[in-house]
């Protein structure tokens, strides 16, 4: 369905609300009311229907979209990236003193915590980053700790702090370090930082209950039923109303008395709630979209995503050891048809990809890729696999046998939440069975998938030589997840197209998100370093993504588009990937 873009909708709203009071002058000699726009009314509620519950509400622990979406109702964060790639300041503006090396952040006047913590200050930020993100041995378990390594922060005045990077990084403004960080009041966290008391920090009722958020977001937390509902109420003191932003719509934002996330275990119930008007918005699986396409009471958008869909190969101590070999991973990848996934599983709402970038990214390139075009063949894949495995393995007819003459069986775990991950897993299972491999497919609830399979720990003797946290607990030969697995899908990995060197966290041996245990054969660390420095950046990034396409640390499958449905009265959403001005979205009903 063709709908106005967000900017067009705002312009139409303003034009519809214009009034003119000819002959009345203001104190500056202009005509009163010449450009005065009538703002939308405040509606009763917004309800987002979702299949996924939040995992945490601790700002420094957030690593999943569901948790972040709840937090962003009550905490805007520092700044956003607009659809045009510009920085839009929320809490602060960021100035580049020396691009890639020195920056200065200035807080808005009027941003403040809940009583008794007072205004948000530069000291709050410096203390939070140094004590939480840069704390010794990452005692607080910060998800952003790797992004703040080598950064030196200093208070300039009450509202300004300086950031100096030890190593140049021209992507710093777009990287998650500051842009995706929240903050906490110094006086609230000081006792826990002083004692490095992670348990106390995570149990603090003010933090866990979001009672510190003041005027820092469009809503304030009202109630929560863990895993089921999260309800926030309109923040009467929201700072952005006085921010003087370009659009008049900020003057009374947000435009709903309550905003709720409601979790539905059953997909049919969630989609039925959209049709019945019980939810304002939800995503639509491609296979179900035709049932809604002619519904005049709903509007639908196809929204590109920054995440990519992958099939992960477990290269740790409890995975199938041949998965550590490039040629084995490439052979398995050759048997999985990416174009068929895009068309059959996603119903055309996705694109096959060649490397770790969505199809629409400027960094995506069409390398010669196993599983695409002429490089998709079960017969060729079986031959390549047999050659890669060596003499310990071989085929008995159509069955692949292992070193002891036993049929090869791989454990394949996938997210069970919703129909799309299951359909994808069933497709992959059928593809790999063409290689004579027995697949033990196990659907797993998303929380269990993280805790039992993605997180891993040290299983070797003594202390590990290094650890990057619970997603990468040390060298792959002596670290493993709680449950054994070989193949895994159902997690969308953020490809950071605005800050592509951030992807190093997945692919360097000691990357904090390298849960598969991949060890690159090429010098990826050197390529990432060159790209961050800005010298030869384009060539270095091309080298990174060519290496990933070749070495196949995981099989890059498709980049999916989300089909998002809204009640027909909602104005604001559009077919762009961003929702940076979601606080101004509203109902057009009068």
PyMOL commands that set and color helices and strands:
alter all, ss='L'
color gray80, all
select helices_A, chain A and resi 6-16+59-61+65-74+122-133+136-138+145-148+176-179+186-195+198-203+205-208+239-242+248-252+267-276+286-289+321-324+326-334+338-345+373-375+378-389+419-433+446-454+476-478+500-507+524-533+537-551+582-584
alter helices_A, ss='H'
color red, helices_A
select strands_A, chain A and resi 43-50+79-81+87-89+92-98+102-107+151-157+160-165+219-225+229-234+256-263+281-283+298-304+307-313+350-352+394-396+399-401+409-415+438-444+456-458+479-481+487-489+492-494+554-567+570-571+586-587
alter strands_A, ss='S'
color yellow, strands_A
deselect
rebuild
show_as cartoon
